[in-house]
Amino acid sequence: MKQEAAAKKLRSMTRQLVVASVLVAALAVGNGMMALALMNTRQDVILVPTLTSDMHVSSGTVNRDYLEQVTRDVAGLFLNRHPRNRAYFERAVLRLVHSSVYGDMERRLNEERVNRIETNTSTVFHPVELYTETSQSYSEIHGVLETYVGDERISRENAVFAAEWRLDGLSLRLIEFARIDARDSRLSESRSRRRIVEEDD
């Protein structure tokens, strides 16, 4: 009897040892597979060297640095134009435009292209200052606009351009980009309000 009980106990212990060994082996294989998967996982990081800080994009809000960057880019695409580079710039602009104004923007660009070719006119814009209102998806760029006919510069003037944007999910799309009177500039209004507050203090 004692030998039979001892044999049963030994068989039971052997089964438990086998089960434990299988579990340990399964864990080891699982850990190894996870380690290999992590080693082979590629992490993509978007590097934007022109930004002064890390950029975070979330639904429903516009990051100030990002809004400034796209405003600079759009100003460059719209205003640094020459009859010979028109096709590239038009395609680049239209990639940023919201679908609701795509047709109108394409028509305006076509009209401008014809005018530039007929008059041999080109423009160069030198940005000086940017203003953004992230809550309104609005931005302004202030600078100096130079106009050339052929190689001859015919004008050099201060100019303000306003951009209106629409945020669709995580995509920021252009609604309007147009020159405005400096007196209508929101940057000027903001400075005036600040000056009044400082004088009251």
C-alpha positions in Angstrom: 0.0 0.0 0.0 2.7 2.4 1.0 4.6 1.7 -2.3 1.5 2.2 -4.3 0.8 5.6 -2.6 4.4 6.6 -3.1 4.2 5.7 -6.8 0.9 7.8 -7.2 2.5 10.7 -5.4 5.6 10.4 -7.7 3.4 10.3 -10.8 1.5 13.3 -9.6 4.6 15.3 -8.9 6.0 14.3 -12.3 2.9 15.6 -14.0 3.1 18.9 -12.1 6.7 19.2 -13.1 5.9 18.5 -16.8 3.1 21.1 -16.7 5.4 23.7 -15.0 8.1 23.0 -17.5 5.7 23.5 -20.4 4.4 26.8 -18.9 8.0 28.0 -18.4 8.9 27.1 -22.0 5.8 28.9 -23.3 6.6 32.0 -21.3 10.2 32.0 -22.6 9.0 31.6 -26.2 6.4 34.4 -25.7 9.0 36.7 -24.2 11.4 36.0 -27.0 8.8 36.7 -29.6 7.8 40.0 -27.9 11.5 41.0 -27.7 12.0 40.3 -31.4 8.8 42.2 -32.3 10.0 45.2 -30.3 13.4 45.1 -31.9 11.8 45.1 -35.4 9.2 47.8 -34.7 10.0 51.0 -36.5 9.0 54.2 -34.9 8.5 57.2 -37.2 9.1 60.7 -35.7 8.3 63.8 -37.7 11.2 66.3 -37.4 10.3 69.9 -38.2 13.6 71.9 -37.7 11.8 75.2 -38.3 9.7 74.9 -35.2 10.9 76.4 -31.9 9.3 73.8 -29.7 7.8 70.3 -29.9 4.6 70.2 -31.9 1.5 68.4 -30.6 -1.6 68.0 -32.8 -5.0 67.1 -31.3 -8.5 67.1 -32.7 -10.3 70.4 -32.3 -7.2 72.6 -31.6 -4.5 74.2 -33.7 -0.9 74.3 -32.4 0.4 77.9 -32.5 3.9 76.9 -33.9 2.2 74.8 -36.6 -0.1 77.6 -37.6 2.8 79.9 -37.9 4.7 77.5 -40.0 1.9 76.8 -42.5 1.2 80.5 -42.7 4.9 81.1 -43.6 4.7 78.3 -46.2 1.5 79.5 -47.7 2.8 83.1 -48.0 5.9 81.8 -49.7 3.8 79.8 -52.2 1.4 82.6 -53.0 3.8 85.5 -53.0 7.2 84.3 -54.2 6.0 83.7 -57.7 7.5 83.9 -61.2 5.9 83.0 -64.5 8.4 80.1 -64.9 7.6 78.4 -61.5 3.8 78.9 -61.6 2.9 75.2 -62.2 4.8 73.9 -59.2 3.5 76.6 -56.8 -0.1 76.2 -57.9 0.0 72.4 -57.3 1.6 73.0 -53.8 -1.1 75.6 -52.9 -4.0 73.4 -54.0 -2.8 70.6 -51.8 -3.4 72.8 -48.8 -6.8 74.1 -49.8 -10.1 73.0 -48.2 -12.4 71.1 -50.6 -15.2 73.7 -50.1 -13.1 76.4 -51.8 -11.0 74.3 -54.1 -12.7 75.2 -57.3 -12.7 79.0 -56.6 -9.1 78.9 -55.5 -8.1 77.0 -58.6 -9.9 79.6 -60.8 -8.2 82.5 -59.0 -4.8 80.8 -59.5 -5.4 80.3 -63.2 -6.4 83.9 -63.7 -3.3 85.1 -61.8 -1.1 82.7 -63.9 -2.5 84.2 -67.2 -1.9 87.7 -65.9 1.7 86.9 -64.8 2.6 85.4 -68.2 1.0 88.4 -70.1 2.7 91.0 -68.0 5.9 89.1 -67.2 5.4 90.0 -63.6 6.9 88.3 -60.6 6.7 89.0 -56.8 9.0 88.4 -53.9 7.8 88.6 -50.3 10.0 89.2 -47.2 8.2 88.3 -44.0 8.7 90.4 -41.0 6.1 89.5 -38.4 3.4 86.8 -37.9 0.2 87.0 -35.9 -2.0 84.0 -35.0 -5.3 83.4 -33.3 -5.5 79.7 -32.8 -9.0 79.8 -31.4 -10.2 81.3 -34.6 -7.9 79.4 -36.9 -6.7 82.8 -38.2 -3.3 84.1 -39.0 -1.6 87.2 -40.5 1.8 87.7 -42.0 3.3 91.2 -42.3 6.3 92.0 -44.5 7.6 93.7 -47.6 6.3 92.8 -51.0 8.5 93.6 -54.1 7.0 93.5 -57.6 9.2 93.0 -60.7 8.4 93.3 -64.4 11.1 91.3 -66.1 14.3 92.1 -64.2 13.2 95.6 -63.1 11.7 96.2 -59.7 8.7 98.5 -60.1 7.5 98.6 -56.5 8.5 97.8 -52.9 5.8 98.2 -50.2 4.7 97.0 -46.8 1.9 94.5 -47.0 -0.3 92.4 -44.8 -1.9 89.1 -45.8 -4.5 87.3 -43.8 -5.1 83.5 -43.9 -8.3 81.8 -42.7 -8.1 78.1 -41.9 -10.5 75.2 -41.2 -9.5 72.3 -39.0 -10.9 68.9 -40.2 -9.9 66.3 -37.6 -6.1 66.6 -37.6 -5.9 68.3 -41.1 -5.5 72.1 -41.3 -6.9 73.4 -44.6 -6.8 76.8 -46.1 -10.0 78.7 -46.7 -8.8 82.1 -47.7 -5.5 83.9 -48.3 -5.8 87.6 -49.2 -4.1 90.9 -48.8 -5.8 93.2 -46.2 -5.5 96.9 -45.3 -3.0 97.4 -42.5 -5.8 99.3 -40.7 -7.8 96.1 -40.6 -5.0 94.0 -39.2 -5.8 92.1 -36.0 -2.2 92.5 -34.9 -2.6 96.3 -35.0 -5.9 96.0 -33.0 -4.2 93.7 -30.5 -1.3 96.2 -30.1 -3.8 99.1 -29.7 -5.7 97.3 -26.9 -2.4 96.4 -25.2 -1.3 100.0 -25.3 -4.6 101.3 -23.9 -4.4 98.7 -21.0 -0.8 99.8 -20.3 -1.7 103.5 -20.2 -4.6 102.7 -17.8 -2.2 100.9 -15.5 
